[in-house]
């Protein structure tokens, strides 16, 4: 991993390398929802760590440390602290997690409340970071709370809100997730516009919600504003040409 925690502050950091990175931070973790879901019961027994799906999810923070440079690995810890320290109710955080993972992994089914689950992910991340740097001190979260950024994210959510809520409420598989769009809006306004936007994108991709060119262009423009890697927005996005 390289040194430093990125350029600029918060979500406006620029990622000048690894432009093919599909996501960053907590939204990268949620993007892996279909990996263990695609395993047969026999393969799950062979390949998932002892402890089943929850233990498998807890391997992902170490993967973030091992596969990304320091700035992207640090973003995971900041994302987690942003939600844990936010005023969002646990139910809102759980709803966003379920939406971003197509309802395929519910921490509550394994005895974790939403914040407790995030703290487990944070502990796994910090343990791996400190294997390389025993004196590492996590930087504080840097939530994006600027009103213009909030309104920009709410503006791109608005045209697709009904389609996303409908898809999440009536999935072909996984738990139905009701109230997803209100939860995402609450995260944008009360926790962080950047993280709320990335979790919104993850949910749009999880449910393969189709968007038109106007929404696509707005999504990409907002991703550029937040300084995302080049293909983060477009990767697996269902864009109708």
Residue, then its C-alpha position, 0 to 999 in steps of 0.5 A: x500500500x502507498x502512503x497518504x490518505x488521498x488528495x483533498x478532503x472527504x468524498x472529493x478526493x481524487x483517485x488518480x490510479x486504478x481507474x478500473x476500480x469498481x467501487x471503494x469503501x463500504x460500497x465496495x464491500x456491499x458489491x460482493x453480495x452475489x459471490x457467496x450467494x452463487x455458491x451451491x450448498x456443497x461449494x459453500x461448505x467447501x469454500x466459505x470460512x467456518x462460521x458461514x456467510x457472516x464469517x465470509x463477509x468479515x474477510x472482505x475488509x482484509x481484502x480491501x487492505x490487500x488489494x487497494x492503495x492506502x487511500x482506498x483502504x482507509x475509506x472503508x474505515x471512514x465510511x463505517x465510522x460515518x454511519x456508526x457516528x451518524x444520527x441515523x437509526x439502526x433500522x435505516x442503516x440495516x435497510x441500506x445494507x439490505x438494499x445494497x446487497x439485494x437482501x441476500x445477507x441480513x446481519x440480524x439473522x446472525x445476531x448483529x444489529x446494524x451498528x454492531x455489524x459495522x463495528x465487526x467489519x471495522x474491527x476486521x479492517x483495523x486488525x488487518x491494517x495493523x498487521x502492516x502498521x501496528x501504530x496506525x490510527x484511523x483518521x476521523x470520518x469526513x462526511x460530505x454535508x454540503x447542501x449543494x452536494x446533498x441536493x445534487x444526490x437527491x436530484x439524481x435519486x428522484x427520477x428513479x425512486x419509484x422504480x428502485x423502491x418497486x424492485x427492492x420491495x418485490x425482488x426475484x430472490x433475497x429479502x424484500x426491502x421496503x422503504x429503501x429510497x427514504x432510507x437512502x435520502x435520510x443517509x444523504x441528508x443526515x450522514x454523508x452525501x457521498x456515501x449515500x450516493x454510492x450506496x444508492x448506486x449499489x442498490x440500483x445495480x443490485x436490482x438492475x434498475x434500468x435508467x435512461x440516457x438523461x439519468x445516466x449522464x447525471x449519474x456520471x457527472x455526479x460521480x466526476x464531481x465526487x472524484x470517483x474512479x473512472x468506471x465506478x458509476x458505469x460498472x454494471x449499471x443498467x443503462x438503456x441506450 
